[in-house]
Amino acid sequence: MKIGDLNKYVTIQYPTRVSDAMGGFTTTWADWGNVWAALWPTTAKEIALNGQATMTVTHKIRIRYRAEVKPFYRIKYGNKYFSITSIVNINTENRWLDLLCNEVV
């Protein structure tokens, strides 16, 4: 992989809990940081969820190795959000991470 292939500037976000006015908590997302990434769509499928058709698109996002990235984080690219389902440390070299993600459209 060449550095020029990382041509998408994405934001890595992590969930935070904030208290609401009723004594409960709401999950919001905070920015962890911005990184350059390569983004590839890999598969797409349509499923019926609660009587409505929902499109799930699976993507692979490659970034430079970051030990801090966790599977419960998400990626924001423009106005799209990708939930991380799996993290692969390619060849266990701590050089690249492949983030396997789902986007709900």
N, C-alpha and C positions, 0 to 999 in steps of 0.2 A: 504494500500500500504506500502511495506517495502522499506527502503532506498536502499537496494540492487537491487531493480527493476529499479532504475535510473542508467542504465549501458551504456548510450550513452553520449558522451561528445560533445555537440553541441554549435554552435556560433549563438548568436542573432545579427542580423544586422538591421540597420535602413537606410532609403534612405537620401541621401544628394544631393544637386544641385551644380554643378560646371559649371562655365561659359566656353563656348567653344570659339574658335577663331572667330566665325561668329557673336558674340553678343547674342547668345542664351544660353540655359542651357542644360546640360546633367545630368541625374540622375545616380549616382553611389551609392554603398553601403559601409557603414562603420561599423566596428565591435562595438557593444554595450558591449558585454561581452560573456564569456563562462560559460555554466551551465551543470549540469548533468541532463539527461532526460530519460524518457521511450518513446519508439516510436512504434506505432502499425499501420500497414496498415488496413484500414477499408473497402474501396470500390475502384473499378476501372471502368473506362468507356472510350470507344474510340469514339472520335468525329471527324467529318470532318471540318477542318478549312482552308479556302482558297484553297480547292481542295486537301489538304493533311491530312492524318490521324494523329491525335494527341492523345496520351494516357494521361488521367488525372487520377492520383492516389490520393485518399484522405487518409490522415493519421491523427491520433490523437497523439499528443506529449504532455506528461505530465512533467511539471517542478514544482519546488517549487515556491510559490507565489512571484511574482515580480510586484509591482504596476506600474513600469515604462514601461512594455511591452504593446505595442499598436497594433491594428489590421493591420496597414500598415507596420509593421516590417516583417522580414522573418527569417527563420531558415536555417542555413547551417549545413549539416552533411556530412562530407567527401566531395565528389564532387557533392552532391545533394543539391538542394535548395527547400524550402517549403514556399509558401506564406501563411500567416495566414489569414484565412477567418473569424474566430470567436474565442473569448476567453471566457472560462467558469471558473469562480471562484467556485470551487466545494463546495457545501453547504454553500456558502458565508462565509467560515471560514478563508479566507486569509491564507490558508495553501498550497493548490495545485492549479495550473492552468492547464486546458486542452486546448491546442491550436489545433483547427481544421484547417487543412492545406491542400493545394493542391500542388502536384508536377507535373510539365509538363515534360514528358519524351521525 
